[in-house]
Amino acid sequence: MNISVDEGRFVQTGQLLARMEYETLEADVKSATANLKKLETDKERYVNLVKTGGVTQAQLDEINLNYINGEARLINARERLKDTYLTAPLPVM
């Protein structure tokens, strides 16, 4: 944990007090972002391929589901990373 204020110092509401270990969570966000980008490309390809009969509607439905799950994973990873910031709820000394 990285402490951002000295003991006995006045802090304001919302001021960063400490940051928990976050490197692994940052990596999760990067991974989820990259995965979502790939799924977006795949989704665009499948939309075009379903029109020409290159893939089935079921395959397009599957990639759409994977894309939605990828979005959820990215949101979850961002929230977990945000939770590593510990801020002052009230001004205190």
N, C-alpha and C positions, 0 to 999 in steps of 0.2 A: 504494500500500500504506500502511496506517495502522499504525504501530508503537505498541504499547501499553505497552512497558516501556523504561526507560532502560538504556543500556549499563552493565554492571557490577553491576546490581541482582540480588539473589537472586530466583529464581522457583521456584514450587512446581509439582509435577506437575499437568498439566491447566490451568495458568494461561494465559490468552490472551496470546500474544506479539505477534501482528500479525493484521490482517485485510486480505485482498486486496480488490481492487475487486469490489463485490458488487451494485451498483445494477441492472445488467442482469439478473443472476440472480434478484434479488428480483422484478423485473418478470416473468420467466419463471414463477416460482411463482404470482404473482397471475393471470397469464393461464391457466396450466394449471388453477388452482382454479376460475376462472370457467367455463372450457370444460367441466370435469367436472360442475359444477353444472348447466349447460345440458343436457349429455348425460344426466344423471340425470332431469331433467324430461322430456326427449324419450323416455327409456326407459319412464318411467311412462305417458306418453301412448300409446306404441306397444303396451304390454301391454294397456291397455284397448281400443285400437282393433282389435287382432288378434282379440279376443273377439267383436267385432261385425262383423268382416269389413272394417273400414275400411282395414286394411293387411294385407299378407301375412305369413306366418311368416318368409319370407326377409328382408323388410324389418325385422322385429323382430330377427332374427339379426344383421343388419348393424348395427343400433343397439347391440345387446349387445356386439358386437366393438369398435365405436367407443368404448363406455364402458370396456371393459377396457383398450384402448390409452390412453384418457385418464387412467385410474388410473396406468398405467405412466409416462406423461409427467410426471404430478405427482410421483410418487416420485422419478423421475430429477432433476427440477428441484430438489426439496428436498435431495437428496444433493449436487448440484453446489453449492448455496448453502452447505450445511454444510461443504463442503470449503474455503470461503474463510476459515475460522477456523484459524489456526496456533497450536497450543498446545504447551507444554513437555512433552516425553515423560518427563522426569526432573527432580527438583529440582537446579538448578545455580546457580552464581554467575558 
